[in-house]
Amino acid sequence: MEPRTLVLSPWAAPNRIASWQEAICLIVLGKAHVVESYHATEHDPATSQHWTIPIPAVVQLTTDIDYNKTSVKFSRSNVLARDKYRCCYCPPHSSRKTAKELTYDHVVPRSKGGKTTWNNIVMACKPCNRRKANRTPQAAGMKMHFKPYVPESLPLTQPLLIDVSKIHPLWMKHMQMDAAATG
């Protein structure tokens, strides 16, 4: 299996998981520095005609994140954060779910002209998503406990959507574990 690299934000919070090739590009471009490297017994180092570098296990970004962005990027992890890891159709007092327990749900189904946008996507648990099927919530007799919206901002750090059992030991001291966000 190809080694992966944990990318930390400039303030050392987990940011994302990248391929080792992307991590080396960040290092060569001066956008990140190596915090931890895999041992040569685990993975052969990357080599070129001019250099040899151990495969990075953890890198930290050296450049600040642009806080002047005008919008929040639409992505699964951002929708999970917006919806606080909750199913839109389960009772409001229900506990948070894991990322694996939740799926995108198109409020207006795609077959009925619904788009994959902030204003038409909510997170739904798999049983609720199956029950709603290819219908609107009203047609399925289901109540939405919150409405989709375009967020103005999200928390600066969000939980990574990874299986805790698959984390490399070199990553452990850099991870902030949130059991509800892993799966």
BABAKOL-999889 format. One record per residue: x, y, z of N, C-alpha, C in turn; residue in one letter. Coordinates in pm, whole numbers, plus 50000, padded with zeros to 5 digits. Atoms other than C-alpha are relative to their C-alpha. Example, Ala and Ser with C-alpha at 12.3 -4.5 7.8 and 13.67 -1.06 7.14 Angstrom:
<nodes>
500894988150000512304955050780500905012050000A499184988149994513674989450714499235010950073S
</nodes>
This chain:
<nodes>
500844988250000500005000050000500885012450000M499244987450009501255034949912499985007250135E500014992349875502375054750216499255013149984P500744987449998500225084650307500705009450098R499374990049915501295116950476498935008250070T500884991349923499475135250754500505014349983L499644985950018499465172550675499415007950116V500424991749888499325195950973499885014549955L500144985750027498175232050963501235007350057S498874992649944500685259751047500034999850153P500055000549853499505257351410499954985750052W499795014149965500045219351414498724992050024A501235007949993496405207851395499904991549874A500175008250121495595178851158499155007449898P500684992750106494555194050826499404990549898N500485009650100494285165250577501024988949986R499085010950032495895133650448500325001149852I499544998250138497955135950131500814987949956A499095010250051499885112549907501435004250036S498624996349966503605110949982500605008849891W499494991850110504265126149638499585014750019Q500474986449976502115156549719500775006350116E499254994949885503895160050054501415004349959A498664996350045507295160349884499945012749916I500164987650076506055186949641499855011950094C500164989149903504955208349938501345003650064L498694997749937508405204150094500935007149902I499104994250100510325211849774499615014449968V500484986550029508155242749712500105009450122L499864991849880508845254950067498685002950070G501314997749939505175252450166499794991650126K500115008749882505765225950435501404995350040A498755006249956508515210650644499674986550064H500175013649949508995174750759500005000250152V500075001549856507915166951114500424985850038V499675014149979508185128751098500204993449864E499785007750123509555105150833499844985250029S500055014549987508905068450773501424994650003Y498685006349996511845046050853500274992949868H499625006250127513735032050555499574985349995A500445013949999512704997050667498524998749962T501415000150036509035006450611499795003549853E500174995050137509315025750284501355005149949H498764995050060512235032050051499915015149985D500034985550018513245068650034499725003649854P500224994750135512255089849734501345005349951A498724995450054515185096849507499815006749865T499924994150133515975118449211501485000149963S498624999250043519165125349022500835008250099Q499284990649915520065152549275499814998250150H500245001349857518635142049611499334986950036W500705011449941517325114249834499305005350125T500764995149885514605121350089499164988550055I500895010249942512895097850335498545003949973P501414997350024509175094550272499435006850126I500544993049882507455120150499498734993350053P501205005349935504945105950747499105011450045A500744988249952503925139950888500745012449952V499424987150038504505174550741499125011050059V500744988549949503505208650871500085011249898Q500044988850093502395236650641500705012150062L499294988149950504535267850670499285012749959T500724988250046502135291250494498655000950069T501294997849936499075306350653498864996849905D501215002350077495605297450538499385013549971I500624987350040493815325350352498655001650070D501244997849925491185338350594499075009549928Y500824990450071489835363050337499174993549890N500835006850099488065336650131498565004850016K501364994849995484575347850041498954989150017T500995010549983482905313750059500674987350053S499545012849949483195279650218499864989849888V500005010150106484105251749977498984989050033K500955010949983481365225949925500774986949996F499365013149995482695191950033499284991550105S500625009149903481565161450229500405003750142R499564996849863483675170650532499405013350047S500594987349960482315206250529498504998850026N501435002349973478695194250506499854992750133V500035006849869479385170450796500195010050113L499754989949896480775199850997498795009250015A501184991149995477845222550905498864993350074R501135007349942475325195651006500354993550134D499555004749868477335187051321499894984850017K500015014649998477475149951230498664994550048Y501355004249963473705146851273499214996749874R500945003150107471035131251055498905010450005C501044989750010468565157350935498614994750036C501335005749983465635133350976499814993050135Y500115006249868466425116551312499575010750101C500414990049900464965133351623501175009050042P498934990449970466925164751722500884996350119P499215003849883468045149752054500874987649974H499185011650034469695120351873501485003350012S498564997849986473395115751928500645001949862S499244998450123475995124951671500334986349943R499675012550070476855098251415501455000649956K498685000150060480145087451268499865003749853T500034996450142481055098850919499524988349915A500405011850077480555063150793498514997350009K501435002449982476975062750925499145010049922E500744989450066475995093850727500285000549850L499874998550146475375099650357499425013549960T500654988250058474505129350139498544996549974Y501375001750044470795133650093499605012549925D500534988950080469385155349816498575002450047H501344996849953466345172649969499034998749884V500735002250125464925175949618500874990249920V499175010150068466145143849448500525004749864P499434996450130468405147249145499074996649885R500925004150108465835128548936498855009849983S501064990150006463425156849013500585014149984K499374987150028465895184448920500825005850113G499204995149887467655187949256501495000149967G498564998450026471275199549245500804996250125K499095002949889474255189849459500625013250043T499574987049952474575223349634499745000950150T500204997749856474715236649990498515000550037W501414997949967471005245449977499104988049972N500815011850030469865210849865500594987250060N499375011949942472165187050057499965000850152I499905001749855471835175050416500644986350023V499495013349965473455145950596498834991950054M501055009149954471185116050659500644986750036A499515013449969471805083050830499494990749889C500365009150109471575053350597498564995050009K501415004449995468215040350731499035011149956P500894989050042466595074850690500125002849851C499804997650143468125079250345499274989449918N500735010750071466715045350236498495002350009R501444997749980463295054050383499505011649912R500404988550082463175087750203500064996349852K499825004750138464395071449882500045011549902A499954990250109463825091149563498805009650008N501144991149979461235114649715500455012350079R499744988549913461095148549882499654995750142T500375003649863460855147650264498485000050021P501464999249986457185158350241499344987749939Q500595011750067456365130449993500274987250077A499655011949922458115105250220499405000550141A500594998749867456245118250527501065001750109G498904998449904459525127750697500195014850034M499794986249955460245158850901501505002950001K498614995449995463485178050852500185007950129M499774993349872464915189351186500905012249987H499274987850034467135215551022500015001349850F500024997250144467295231650681501425001849949K498674997650056470305231750449500215014949975P499664986050024472095265050412501465001149960Y498604997350035475315280150281500665006050122V499364994549880477605284850583500925011649964P499074988850020479515317250618501404996150043E498715004849953482295299450805499794986550067S500015012849930483175266150963501135000450103L498895000349904485435256851257501344999549926P498684999850064489125262851177500564986049984L499545013850014489925226451244498804990950008T501085009750003487595198251158500614986250016Q499485013549986487985161651244500294993949864P499705007250123489655140850977499104987849992L500905011250020487415114150830500814987449971L499175011950018489635084050889499684989850107I500185011149908489465050551060501175000050098D498974999249898491375053051389500914987850000V499205012249998492545016951357501054999849888S499064999950111494415025951036501025011450009K499064988949983496445054951178501394994450029I498615004249978500205050151159500455005050137H499544995649868501905051851502500725013649999P499324987050006503975081851386499005011749998L501014989350005500715101451341499345002450135W500824999849879499245094051684500185012550085M499814988549912500855122351882499555013249937K500434988050071499705147351616498485000549981H501455000850024496075136151606499235004650123M500954996549894493255151051810498814991149975Q501035009950028490925121751831498635004950041M501404997149976487215127951806499244987549955D500585013050033485495094451824498785001149910A501204998750083482315107551663500345003249856A499654996050136484195119751359500764989249927A499265010750067486125088151287499084988349981T500925011150019484675056551160500604988649935G
</nodes>
